[in-house]
Amino acid sequence: MGMTKSAGKVLAAMIAIAAMPAAAHAAKCGNDAGGFPAWIDAFKGEAASRGISRSTLDKAFANVSYARATIRADRGQKSFKLSLDQFMQKRGAQAIIRRGKSLKQQNAALFNRIEARYGVPAGPLLAIWGMETGFGSFLGKEHTISAVATLAYDCRRSEYFTNQLYATLQLVQNGTLSTTARGAAHGEIGQTQFLPANVLKYGVDGDGNGRIDLVGSKADALASTANFLRGHGWSAGAGYQPGQPNFGALQGWNAASVYQRAIAIIGAEIDGN
């Protein structure tokens, strides 16, 4: 018995769906740990279809778990609601300024090289370095891949962090990021806390050893930070206070107004402006 025209269309549609790559069946986000394992399986299928090798995926996800501490941190970012004075006090601005002036002198050659190449003076770089990790003294303790994967799965900002997860996997694949790497709660990497996509885009070899290491090399971390600021419109020799040309680049570093103004104030104190 011959098929009707409509039945034929249905069968053709079913065959087409069956032939579609795994990437077409998008991993579904969730708001608790329950769906995380299934989400990982679905995401790995998508990632493989987008050029991430199976060996990278197996290695990267071998020890990934739902990062509850990351979710708690994501839901509780209260310091950015403080006044500028409260924020400066909470972040230890005066201590950062004192230590920053000392580090500027101790690393004068490095900061001179960075400014000559990227146009960014020492002050704002030291302000960022000090506020982000206490000048490299605490980089965070969360498993980086777990943190980024959890935020990619979480429905609140799934699309944004899915892009960060792809960047994370590229960093694992090219040897820049260890699968055991630990950092901040949202997956930030290194001494100035770069998100993975920014490591890919702005990470540079500041010490000339042929590799990018934002964790172990302050030169790489600081040069990459200067490269980020230049990539966000930094103009050599221009001011970076609110209303001045380079304040927009500082706004690119962090979306919180108090953070932006704190970088500008602390940087100017360190630079002696």
RARAHU-V965626 format. One record per pair of residues at least 6 apart in sequence whose ideal C-beta (glycine too) atoms are under 8 Angstrom apart, sorted by the first residue. I is the first residue (numbers start at 0). J is the second residue. If there is no record, write none. Layout:
# RARAHU-V965626
i = {I & I}
j = {J & J}
This chain:
# RARAHU-V965626
i = {2 & 20 & 21 & 21 & 21 & 21 & 21 & 22 & 22 & 22 & 22 & 24 & 24 & 25 & 25 & 26 & 26 & 26 & 26 & 26 & 26 & 27 & 27 & 27 & 28 & 28 & 28 & 28 & 28 & 29 & 29 & 29 & 29 & 29 & 30 & 30 & 30 & 32 & 32 & 34 & 35 & 35 & 35 & 38 & 39 & 39 & 39 & 39 & 42 & 42 & 42 & 42 & 42 & 43 & 43 & 46 & 46 & 46 & 47 & 47 & 49 & 51 & 51 & 51 & 51 & 52 & 55 & 55 & 55 & 56 & 58 & 58 & 59 & 59 & 59 & 59 & 59 & 60 & 60 & 61 & 62 & 62 & 62 & 62 & 63 & 63 & 63 & 63 & 64 & 64 & 65 & 65 & 65 & 66 & 66 & 66 & 66 & 66 & 66 & 66 & 68 & 68 & 69 & 69 & 69 & 69 & 69 & 69 & 69 & 69 & 70 & 70 & 72 & 72 & 73 & 73 & 73 & 73 & 73 & 78 & 78 & 78 & 79 & 79 & 79 & 79 & 81 & 81 & 82 & 83 & 83 & 83 & 86 & 86 & 86 & 87 & 87 & 87 & 90 & 90 & 92 & 92 & 92 & 95 & 95 & 95 & 95 & 95 & 96 & 96 & 96 & 98 & 98 & 99 & 99 & 99 & 99 & 99 & 99 & 99 & 99 & 99 & 100 & 100 & 102 & 102 & 103 & 103 & 103 & 103 & 103 & 106 & 109 & 109 & 109 & 109 & 110 & 110 & 110 & 110 & 113 & 113 & 113 & 113 & 113 & 113 & 113 & 114 & 114 & 114 & 114 & 116 & 116 & 117 & 117 & 117 & 117 & 117 & 117 & 117 & 118 & 118 & 118 & 118 & 118 & 118 & 119 & 119 & 119 & 119 & 119 & 119 & 120 & 120 & 121 & 121 & 122 & 122 & 122 & 122 & 122 & 122 & 122 & 123 & 123 & 123 & 123 & 123 & 123 & 124 & 124 & 124 & 124 & 124 & 125 & 125 & 125 & 125 & 126 & 126 & 126 & 126 & 126 & 126 & 127 & 127 & 127 & 127 & 128 & 128 & 128 & 128 & 128 & 128 & 128 & 128 & 129 & 130 & 130 & 130 & 130 & 131 & 131 & 131 & 131 & 132 & 132 & 132 & 132 & 132 & 134 & 135 & 135 & 135 & 138 & 138 & 138 & 138 & 138 & 138 & 138 & 139 & 139 & 139 & 139 & 139 & 139 & 140 & 141 & 141 & 141 & 141 & 141 & 142 & 142 & 142 & 143 & 143 & 143 & 143 & 143 & 143 & 143 & 143 & 144 & 144 & 144 & 144 & 144 & 146 & 146 & 146 & 146 & 146 & 147 & 147 & 147 & 147 & 147 & 147 & 147 & 148 & 150 & 150 & 150 & 150 & 150 & 150 & 151 & 151 & 151 & 151 & 151 & 153 & 160 & 162 & 163 & 163 & 163 & 163 & 164 & 166 & 166 & 166 & 166 & 166 & 167 & 167 & 167 & 169 & 169 & 170 & 170 & 170 & 170 & 171 & 171 & 174 & 175 & 175 & 175 & 175 & 175 & 176 & 176 & 176 & 180 & 180 & 182 & 182 & 182 & 182 & 183 & 185 & 186 & 186 & 187 & 187 & 188 & 188 & 188 & 188 & 188 & 189 & 189 & 189 & 189 & 189 & 189 & 189 & 190 & 190 & 190 & 190 & 190 & 191 & 191 & 191 & 191 & 191 & 193 & 193 & 193 & 193 & 193 & 193 & 197 & 198 & 198 & 198 & 200 & 201 & 201 & 201 & 201 & 202 & 202 & 202 & 202 & 202 & 203 & 203 & 203 & 203 & 203 & 204 & 204 & 204 & 204 & 205 & 205 & 205 & 205 & 205 & 205 & 205 & 206 & 206 & 206 & 208 & 211 & 211 & 212 & 213 & 213 & 213 & 214 & 225 & 227 & 227 & 228 & 228 & 228 & 228 & 228 & 229 & 231 & 231 & 231 & 231 & 231 & 232 & 232 & 232 & 232 & 232 & 233 & 233 & 234 & 234 & 237 & 237 & 237 & 238 & 238 & 238 & 239 & 239 & 239 & 239 & 239 & 239 & 239 & 240 & 240 & 240 & 241 & 241 & 241 & 246 & 246 & 249 & 249 & 249 & 250 & 252 & 252 & 252 & 253 & 253}
j = {10 & 48 & 41 & 44 & 45 & 47 & 48 & 44 & 45 & 48 & 49 & 41 & 44 & 41 & 45 & 38 & 39 & 41 & 42 & 45 & 152 & 34 & 38 & 41 & 38 & 152 & 153 & 154 & 157 & 35 & 38 & 152 & 153 & 154 & 153 & 154 & 155 & 65 & 67 & 152 & 65 & 149 & 152 & 152 & 60 & 63 & 148 & 152 & 148 & 151 & 152 & 161 & 164 & 56 & 60 & 56 & 165 & 168 & 53 & 56 & 165 & 165 & 168 & 169 & 172 & 172 & 168 & 171 & 172 & 168 & 171 & 178 & 144 & 167 & 168 & 171 & 178 & 144 & 148 & 178 & 142 & 145 & 178 & 179 & 142 & 144 & 145 & 148 & 142 & 145 & 145 & 149 & 152 & 141 & 142 & 145 & 146 & 148 & 149 & 184 & 141 & 184 & 141 & 145 & 146 & 149 & 150 & 184 & 185 & 186 & 149 & 153 & 184 & 185 & 150 & 153 & 155 & 184 & 185 & 86 & 89 & 90 & 86 & 255 & 257 & 258 & 89 & 257 & 257 & 257 & 260 & 261 & 257 & 258 & 261 & 261 & 264 & 265 & 130 & 261 & 261 & 264 & 265 & 125 & 126 & 129 & 130 & 265 & 265 & 268 & 269 & 129 & 134 & 122 & 125 & 126 & 128 & 129 & 134 & 265 & 268 & 269 & 268 & 269 & 125 & 134 & 110 & 121 & 122 & 125 & 269 & 217 & 205 & 217 & 218 & 221 & 120 & 121 & 124 & 221 & 119 & 121 & 124 & 205 & 221 & 222 & 225 & 120 & 121 & 225 & 235 & 222 & 225 & 222 & 225 & 226 & 228 & 229 & 233 & 235 & 225 & 229 & 233 & 234 & 235 & 236 & 224 & 225 & 228 & 229 & 233 & 235 & 266 & 270 & 269 & 270 & 265 & 266 & 267 & 268 & 269 & 270 & 272 & 228 & 239 & 249 & 262 & 263 & 266 & 191 & 221 & 224 & 225 & 266 & 134 & 265 & 266 & 269 & 261 & 262 & 263 & 265 & 266 & 269 & 191 & 224 & 252 & 262 & 134 & 135 & 190 & 191 & 217 & 220 & 221 & 224 & 265 & 258 & 261 & 262 & 265 & 187 & 190 & 191 & 192 & 138 & 139 & 190 & 191 & 192 & 190 & 190 & 217 & 220 & 181 & 182 & 183 & 189 & 190 & 192 & 214 & 181 & 182 & 183 & 184 & 187 & 192 & 181 & 181 & 182 & 183 & 184 & 186 & 179 & 180 & 181 & 167 & 176 & 180 & 181 & 182 & 186 & 188 & 195 & 167 & 171 & 178 & 180 & 186 & 182 & 183 & 184 & 185 & 186 & 160 & 163 & 164 & 167 & 185 & 186 & 195 & 164 & 156 & 157 & 160 & 163 & 185 & 186 & 157 & 160 & 161 & 163 & 164 & 160 & 186 & 196 & 186 & 194 & 195 & 196 & 195 & 194 & 195 & 196 & 198 & 199 & 176 & 186 & 195 & 195 & 199 & 176 & 195 & 198 & 199 & 177 & 178 & 210 & 198 & 202 & 210 & 211 & 212 & 188 & 195 & 198 & 188 & 214 & 188 & 189 & 192 & 214 & 192 & 194 & 194 & 195 & 193 & 194 & 194 & 195 & 198 & 213 & 214 & 198 & 212 & 213 & 214 & 219 & 220 & 223 & 213 & 214 & 217 & 220 & 221 & 213 & 220 & 221 & 223 & 224 & 201 & 202 & 213 & 223 & 224 & 227 & 227 & 211 & 213 & 223 & 230 & 223 & 226 & 227 & 230 & 211 & 213 & 219 & 223 & 226 & 211 & 219 & 222 & 223 & 226 & 210 & 211 & 219 & 222 & 216 & 218 & 219 & 220 & 221 & 222 & 223 & 216 & 218 & 219 & 216 & 219 & 223 & 219 & 219 & 220 & 223 & 220 & 233 & 251 & 252 & 245 & 248 & 249 & 251 & 252 & 248 & 247 & 248 & 250 & 251 & 252 & 244 & 245 & 247 & 248 & 251 & 245 & 248 & 244 & 245 & 243 & 244 & 245 & 244 & 245 & 246 & 245 & 246 & 248 & 249 & 263 & 266 & 267 & 246 & 263 & 267 & 259 & 260 & 263 & 259 & 263 & 259 & 262 & 263 & 259 & 258 & 259 & 262 & 259 & 262}
